[in-house]
């Protein structure tokens, strides 16, 4: 059973990640249906101020057919509008999707964090589930395949819109609070079949790993009630220190498009304006991607660098104080240590995806994520109180390929945690990594 499920999940990951690079040709432009921006379900219209409601409070509930590529399936999904907290600590409303266990088991659930990576709220998983379809939204549509192995093993599955309703790309702390409050909402709603005794595992790759790790890190302080019910977290292809990633992908063939995405995401998430630091070309790219997804970025800007986008006096991104402050706030190296077991996987064959750089103090990675940063974070967790960290590094696999290797093992790892088996550890065997110290501001030239 486990072998068959692992094969299913590996196939699902392959298909889902292939959508990231192929979706641009998968749906003709004339056939695209954008998400209904006026969908009233997404708006909180209650009389009680959000600030007066506890995080995780359910605000609205609806049940609908689970759609894949805009087509309804027999699977039913419960969607919840719930109160949460954004990147700036303000109360916000967000949406999560719950697919109930096929066996009716209320005791186990997996919170699956999508890698939809977008600056367009229309691309969120809940929109795709509801039947809306945008080009970037094809990614969560493809990720529906993850449901098959999870549901066949009797799990309830919870899928939060991790980026919130303004698509705050790369805002790790907000990803984390959205995820934790989604779990709270899912266990407080009578429609989901779950309750305060339901145990949860966290699972996510790439953008989903950002949400997974931040949720695990913030849970002890932000949501101790959720932390008490977590069996562990499993993730792959993790963003740790974003300033390092920007230097690593600088000038790469495929992944350099994440540079403007990060600039836009940081600006939006923390309410800062980085446009004054960009030159005319940088502003043009900014406008092109302002509502774009990872599909619009990957492979579309080969050889793009920060220096090409910035005014000459800001050729070093650390000369922009607001940027330095923002990337330091989303550096996982400065976040709390999770208290539950973790499984972290990372590729290191980035040359296969056109990233050939190995900057001093940063080194190599999977094409977009920095392997030395991930090793450093895993070692940090081991050193400061969490000895139940398993770590896998795939030196011959890139970002897409590593996901296929990670996913079957991730499901097996979660199964073992729910079964109460002792968590494995690689503490003491993880190679040294990079410094995760905060970035230091530099003067403009």
C-alpha positions, 0 to 999 in steps of 0.5 A: 500500500505504501509503495503504491501510494508513494508512486502516486504521490511521485507522479502527482508531484511530477505533474504539478511541478511540470505545470509550473513550466508548461502551463503557459502553453497549456491553456489558450488565452481565449479560454482562460477564465479569471477568478471572480474578483467580486465574489462576496464570500471573500469579503468580511461584512460582519458588524464586529470589527475583525480586531475584536475577533480571535484569530481562527474565528470562522466568519463564513462557510460554504460547501461546493464541488472540488473543481480541477481545471474549472471542471467539477468533481464528485469530491466536496470541499468546505471553504471557510473565511476566517480571521487571521493576521497579516505581515504587518500584524494587522487583523485580516480575513482569509480563506481556506479549503477543507476536504474531509476524510473519505473514511470519516476519521476526524482524528488526523489531518494534513495541512497542505501548503500550495506552491502557487507563488503569485502576486495575483489573488486570483491564483489562490488555491481556494479560487481554483477549487471553486472553479475559477481558472487563471493562468497562474491558477493552473498550479493549484489545479495541478496540485489537486493530485496531491489529494489522492494519496492523502485522502486514500490514507484517510487524512482530512486535508486543509489547503490554506490560501497562504499568501492571503487575499492580497497575494503577499508573495514571499511574506513568510510570517504572514504565510505562517499565521495564515496557515495556523489560523486556517487550522484553528478555523478548520477545527472550529467549524462543524462543517469540517468534521474535525475538532480540538482533538484533531492532530495535524501534520504540515506539508509543503514544497517550495512556496509551500515550504515557506508557509510550512516552516514559518507555521512550525516556527511561529506555532509555539508563540502565536498558536500554542493550541495548534502547536500542541496538536502538531505531529511534525512538519515536512518540507522541501526546496525551502527559502531561508534567507531571501537576500542570499537567494536574490544574489544566487539567482542573479543573472540566471537563465530561468529563475532570475524572474523571481528578483522582481517578484520578490521586490514587489512582494516585499513592497506589498507585504510590508507597505513600503515603496521600492519603486523610487530605487528602480531605473526605467527598465526596472519599473517596466519589469515591475509593472509587467509582474505586478499581478503576475505569477511564477509562470510569468516570471520563470524563464521570461527574464534570462540574465536579469540582475538586480543591477540591471533593474536598479538606479546606479547608486543602488546597485547593491540591494543592501543600500536600500534600507527598507529592503534590508529591513524587510528581508531581515524580517523574513529570514528564517534564521532569525525566527523561533525554533519549531518544537515539533519534529521536522523533515527538511529536503533540499536539492543542490543541482541548480545547474540543471535549471540554468543557475550556475552561480556560487557566490562567496558565502552563499554557494550553490543550490537547486536553481532558486533555493540555497542549499547552504542556507537550508543546511544552516537552518537545520543545524541551527534547529538541532543546536538550539533545542530540536534534536528531531530534525531529519535532513536530505540533500539531493546533490544531483537534483534541481528544484523540480527534480528534488520535489519528486524525490521528497514527496514520497518520503514526506508522506511516509515520514508523516505516516510514521509521526501519526503512528507515534513512531520515534522521529528520526534525526540527522543532527550531528550529520548535517554538513556545515552551511552559511551564516544566517546573520541579518543583512547589514545596510550599506551606503548608496554609491 
